[in-house]
Amino acid sequence: MVEFVDLLPLAMLGSLAILIFSGLPVALLLAGLGVMFSLIGILLGEMPPIALLNIPLRVYGSINGSLIYPAVPMLLFMGMALEKSGIARDLLLALQFLLRRIPAGMAIAVTLLGVVLAPTAGVIGASVATMALIALPTMLSQGYRPSQASGVVAAAGTLGLILPPAIMLFFLAGKLRVSIGHMFLAALVPAMILIGCYLAYYIGAAVLDKAHRRADHDLPEMSAVQWLGFYVRGLVMPSGLIFLVLGSIIFGWATPSQSGAVGAAGGLLLMLLNGRLTWPLFREVVEGTALMTAMVFFVVLAANVFSYPFRYFSGDDVVSGMLSGLALGDWGMLLTVIGIIFVLGFFIDWIEITIITLPLFLPVLAELDFSSHVAGGTAKAVWLATLIALTMQTSFLTPPFGFALFFLKGAAPPEIRIVDIYRGILPIVAAQLFGIGLVMAFPLLAHWLPLKVLE
């Protein structure tokens, strides 16, 4: 017989699922529901009044002493500095010139720009909108069809979600309890496979359709020495900064927070060396970083307020029992969890999925037995984390509800219709599904590199 207290976690999840479409900030919903159901539990005698005092202690304990959270605002600052100072546009121009004789050179340049700007992918909407503002007008002016340009920009804008040192990877590493270095290396091979699929499609389409192969008609006239200086400032230094931050974390030369500090200082230095460090721009970068950081951490803190009464009422056991009762087997259970995360990606950002939804599934995932397919321990954890990351990225791109597609439409020129965006993204989604299938079938793609390098 189901006791009333067993229904409280389900009521919490149901209330959140309904109210999340109200338009209210997710963080306010989480915190409000957490406090409200704590009070309901007290009134029903299911929770002692003193338990309310544990909420602020839990919130403080969730971030106190973490090596991950201090790195987040500094990496966001680095990405903001590169984007708002115009260094990202310089990087695109430099790549465009280098690739001008290659079919689909501009599409390749935009994809590589998405690789370099991975730290800016703290919020999927901001990342895609930024890429659209930087690249779409140039691609359209060079003869790319609206659907082609839209697909390239959407793919590049979401690529940063799974490329180190993307912020999402920090949170996934924390939730699945693997080191940041393992998480970064686990994402590299699948990400390279996706990039290879993207580029093969772009080049193949360009060879078949020569209408959009022009790539250098609007490049500025500069001498060889000027181009060399431009490459050093716009390509070598930004790329070197990203690799320095990435390498220092992977190889354990510095903690994530120390590497983030190097990235923030490096972003500031690049602004200075490029002659763009002005007080108004510095203030804009700081304010943008503060707003994005506050949004991310507000959700993190509010999720802890929500999870306290949820776990107090044994919500984890309720969800685990419901899923186990489906009797789907290990692979069926994994596909079910992946499918739920995929659908949630239509409506909410990765922050909410990682902080709210994923912890509900972790006990279930921990019990799944894939010993005949992948080794246990770290290998299994990084494999699952990589699958989850790829699933969320794919979900944000999938029509008709893909989260990233609506942000792209909002930032795109008026001549780009939503139908153009849907048409252009379909080959990208096919590549994404191919990548997920490969990683699911061959776990070595995810766990071989981190285990080879770090163990």
VOMIPA-159233 format. One record per residue (C-alpha): residue in one letter; x, y, z. Coordinates in steps of 0.02 Angstrom, whole numbers, padded with zeros to 5 digits, always signed. Layout:
N
AXYZ
...
This chain:
455
M+00000+00000+00000
V+00067+00172-00050
E+00084+00290+00096
F+00042+00473+00077
V+00221+00526+00106
D+00271+00426-00049
L+00160+00539-00154
L+00246+00700-00101
P+00399+00676-00214
L+00284+00638-00361
A+00183+00793-00320
M+00344+00895-00319
L+00396+00830-00490
G+00221+00854-00560
S+00211+01032-00496
L+00381+01073-00572
A+00334+00994-00739
I+00176+01101-00748
L+00247+01265-00683
I+00402+01260-00790
F+00292+01312-00936
S+00227+01463-00840
G+00372+01572-00895
L+00433+01601-00718
P+00621+01586-00688
V+00667+01405-00659
A+00772+01450-00507
L+00625+01535-00422
L+00515+01385-00457
L+00641+01264-00384
A+00671+01363-00227
G+00487+01404-00204
L+00431+01224-00224
G+00567+01164-00107
V+00513+01281+00032
M+00327+01252-00001
F+00338+01062+00009
S+00449+01074+00162
L+00310+01173+00246
I+00181+01047+00186
G+00286+00907+00260
I+00296+00999+00426
L+00108+01030+00431
L+00076+00846+00395
G+00198+00793+00529
E+00312+00707+00402
M+00456+00827+00431
P+00514+00909+00594
P+00515+01101+00595
I+00700+01101+00634
A+00731+01025+00462
L+00701+01196+00383
L+00864+01254+00461
N+00956+01121+00362
I+00911+01201+00195
P+01036+01346+00203
L+01168+01227+00272
R+01137+01110+00127
V+01149+01251+00001
Y+01313+01311+00076
G+01384+01135+00086
S+01344+01102-00097
I+01468+01231-00158
N+01589+01249-00012
G+01758+01174-00051
S+01716+01131-00232
L+01859+01149-00356
I+01736+01158-00502
Y+01624+01306-00462
P+01761+01440-00445
A+01820+01401-00621
V+01651+01435-00701
P+01645+01627-00690
M+01826+01643-00745
L+01802+01535-00899
L+01644+01631-00940
F+01744+01793-00923
M+01873+01726-01047
G+01739+01682-01173
M+01650+01849-01149
A+01814+01943-01174
L+01849+01852-01338
E+01673+01879-01404
K+01632+02057-01350
S+01804+02130-01391
G+01790+02074-01572
I+01933+01949-01558
A+01812+01812-01609
R+01772+01906-01769
D+01959+01925-01803
L+01979+01739-01777
L+01840+01703-01902
L+01920+01820-02029
A+02090+01738-02007
L+02018+01564-02028
Q+01918+01621-02177
F+02075+01684-02265
L+02173+01525-02226
L+02033+01415-02293
R+01982+01525-02440
R+02036+01398-02574
I+01948+01250-02491
P+01767+01211-02539
A+01651+01271-02400
G+01797+01364-02322
M+01682+01485-02232
A+01577+01344-02159
I+01736+01260-02098
A+01796+01424-02022
V+01631+01448-01929
T+01643+01270-01861
L+01821+01300-01799
L+01764+01463-01720
G+01636+01363-01622
V+01778+01252-01561
V+01880+01399-01498
L+01730+01484-01417
A+01680+01329-01317
P+01700+01422-01150
T+01561+01542-01200
A+01436+01399-01211
G+01378+01424-01032
V+01200+01453-01093
I+01145+01376-01255
G+01040+01525-01309
A+01183+01649-01285
S+01305+01535-01376
V+01196+01509-01530
A+01142+01691-01538
T+01324+01747-01529
M+01375+01633-01672
A+01226+01691-01774
L+01271+01875-01753
I+01453+01844-01795
A+01438+01725-01942
L+01265+01725-02024
P+01273+01894-02115
T+01444+01851-02188
M+01389+01679-02246
L+01233+01747-02329
S+01334+01883-02416
Q+01450+01749-02486
G+01311+01654-02570
Y+01266+01521-02443
R+01084+01474-02446
P+00987+01520-02287
S+00962+01336-02245
Q+01147+01296-02268
A+01205+01444-02166
S+01079+01408-02028
G+01136+01227-02012
V+01319+01276-02001
V+01289+01410-01869
A+01173+01301-01762
A+01299+01159-01764
A+01445+01273-01721
G+01347+01361-01584
T+01307+01199-01493
L+01474+01115-01525
G+01548+01209-01379
L+01435+01113-01260
I+01538+00954-01279
L+01709+01026-01315
P+01831+01059-01172
P+01836+01171-01076
A+01647+01188-01096
I+01555+01232-00935
M+01431+01089-00954
L+01572+00962-00942
F+01620+01032-00772
F+01446+00999-00704
L+01432+00826-00783
A+01600+00778-00708
G+01540+00834-00538
K+01376+00739-00548
L+01453+00576-00608
R+01601+00595-00492
V+01741+00586-00619
S+01889+00704-00632
I+01882+00853-00747
G+02030+00785-00844
H+01941+00620-00877
M+01783+00711-00931
F+01877+00826-01050
L+01972+00685-01134
A+01817+00575-01144
A+01727+00709-01245
L+01870+00740-01367
V+01858+00588-01482
P+01666+00592-01501
A+01676+00780-01532
M+01809+00754-01666
I+01700+00623-01749
L+01555+00746-01753
I+01666+00884-01823
G+01730+00763-01955
C+01551+00721-02005
Y+01506+00906-02013
L+01655+00951-02121
A+01631+00804-02238
Y+01451+00858-02266
Y+01498+01042-02293
I+01636+01001-02417
G+01528+00874-02508
A+01384+00997-02523
A+01503+01132-02585
V+01576+01019-02719
L+01401+00976-02781
D+01340+01156-02769
K+01471+01284-02818
A+01356+01432-02786
H+01425+01464-02613
R+01612+01432-02639
R+01661+01617-02642
A+01754+01653-02482
D+01875+01797-02503
H+01788+01936-02595
D+01765+02045-02442
L+01932+02016-02355
P+02030+02175-02316
E+02185+02223-02414
M+02339+02199-02303
S+02523+02168-02332
A+02606+02004-02287
V+02677+02079-02128
Q+02506+02147-02079
W+02427+01978-02109
L+02561+01894-02003
G+02526+02013-01859
F+02340+01987-01883
Y+02361+01798-01875
V+02464+01808-01717
R+02336+01921-01630
G+02177+01846-01701
L+02219+01661-01718
V+02378+01604-01630
M+02353+01692-01464
P+02167+01649-01438
S+02196+01468-01488
G+02351+01458-01379
L+02253+01524-01231
I+02118+01392-01251
F+02245+01251-01266
L+02340+01316-01115
V+02183+01314-01008
L+02131+01144-01075
G+02302+01062-01058
S+02334+01127-00883
I+02171+01045-00823
I+02191+00881-00916
F+02370+00849-00866
G+02349+00909-00687
W+02467+01057-00701
A+02338+01164-00613
T+02170+01146-00528
P+02014+01196-00627
S+02002+01359-00531
Q+02185+01400-00564
S+02165+01361-00749
G+02009+01468-00754
A+02107+01612-00677
V+02239+01593-00813
G+02102+01597-00944
A+02022+01754-00872
A+02190+01843-00860
G+02233+01785-01036
G+02069+01852-01105
L+02105+02020-01024
L+02282+02019-01093
L+02220+01983-01269
M+02102+02130-01258
L+02249+02240-01206
L+02366+02176-01343
N+02232+02203-01474
G+02207+02383-01417
R+02026+02353-01366
L+02036+02362-01178
T+01927+02512-01140
W+01831+02547-00982
P+01657+02533-01064
L+01704+02367-01145
F+01783+02299-00986
R+01626+02346-00892
E+01517+02260-01022
V+01621+02100-01009
V+01614+02102-00819
E+01427+02134-00816
G+01393+01998-00945
T+01498+01874-00848
A+01413+01921-00684
L+01239+01900-00757
M+01275+01731-00835
T+01367+01669-00680
A+01225+01727-00567
M+01098+01636-00676
V+01198+01473-00674
F+01230+01476-00487
F+01054+01532-00443
V+00991+01374-00527
V+01122+01269-00437
L+01076+01339-00266
A+00889+01330-00299
A+00906+01149-00355
N+00982+01107-00186
V+00833+01190-00099
F+00716+01084-00206
S+00813+00922-00181
Y+00816+00933+00010
P+00631+00894+00041
F+00628+00782-00114
R+00764+00671-00042
Y+00695+00687+00134
F+00534+00609+00070
S+00638+00471-00015
G+00604+00539-00189
D+00758+00453-00260
D+00692+00284-00203
V+00520+00322-00275
V+00590+00368-00448
S+00710+00221-00445
G+00570+00102-00397
M+00457+00166-00536
L+00592+00143-00669
S+00643-00027-00602
G+00462-00081-00606
L+00462-00058-00795
A+00572-00213-00809
L+00657-00149-00966
G+00827-00226-00936
D+00991-00134-00930
W+00992-00073-01110
G+00808-00031-01107
M+00832+00069-00948
L+00980+00164-01022
L+00882+00205-01179
T+00735+00263-01072
V+00843+00380-00970
I+00928+00447-01128
G+00757+00470-01208
I+00690+00570-01060
I+00843+00683-01062
F+00823+00704-01249
V+00642+00760-01233
L+00682+00878-01089
G+00812+00961-01200
F+00669+01025-01309
F+00609+01137-01169
I+00746+01176-01043
D+00932+01215-01046
W+01069+01094-00997
I+01091+01180-00829
E+00919+01127-00768
I+00938+00952-00842
T+01108+00923-00763
I+01065+00997-00593
I+00884+00939-00574
T+00848+00787-00683
L+01013+00694-00691
P+01029+00667-00502
L+00861+00576-00505
F+00930+00450-00629
L+01103+00424-00555
P+01051+00285-00433
V+00967+00194-00578
L+01117+00215-00693
A+01235+00156-00556
E+01140-00009-00544
L+01145-00048-00730
D+01263-00189-00776
F+01362-00166-00937
S+01512-00270-00882
S+01512-00367-01045
H+01513-00204-01144
V+01617-00082-01043
A+01725-00097-00888
G+01655-00031-00726
G+01713+00116-00621
T+01784+00265-00714
A+01763+00189-00887
K+01576+00165-00863
A+01555+00338-00785
V+01642+00432-00925
W+01548+00330-01056
L+01380+00374-00978
A+01431+00556-00956
T+01482+00568-01139
L+01319+00489-01197
I+01220+00613-01091
A+01319+00761-01158
L+01293+00707-01339
T+01109+00676-01308
M+01080+00850-01238
Q+01174+00931-01381
T+01072+00832-01508
S+00909+00875-01422
F+00946+01062-01431
L+00964+01044-01621
T+00817+00930-01662
P+00661+01004-01747
P+00528+01054-01714
F+00562+01095-01531
G+00752+01108-01531
F+00798+01237-01400
A+00941+01311-01502
L+00838+01333-01660
F+00723+01464-01585
F+00870+01566-01522
L+00947+01555-01695
K+00786+01620-01774
G+00782+01765-01651
A+00960+01818-01695
A+00950+01782-01882
P+00916+01910-02020
P+00731+01925-02070
E+00755+01831-02234
I+00794+01669-02140
R+00631+01577-02104
I+00606+01443-01973
V+00576+01320-02116
D+00750+01361-02183
I+00824+01325-02012
Y+00732+01158-01999
R+00788+01107-02174
G+00969+01153-02142
I+00982+01065-01975
L+00921+00893-02031
P+01091+00832-02097
I+01172+00894-01936
V+01048+00796-01830
A+01085+00642-01935
A+01270+00663-01896
Q+01229+00685-01712
L+01127+00524-01705
F+01267+00433-01796
G+01390+00496-01664
I+01280+00441-01519
G+01257+00270-01598
L+01445+00250-01619
V+01484+00297-01439
M+01345+00184-01375
A+01407+00037-01478
F+01592+00068-01450
P+01624+00136-01273
L+01811+00142-01309
L+01778+00301-01407
A+01738+00385-01242
H+01848+00301-01111
W+02004+00246-01205
L+02089+00416-01214
P+02065+00469-01031
L+02119+00298-00967
K+02268+00295-01085
V+02329+00469-01042
L+02288+00485-00858
E+02302+00309-00788
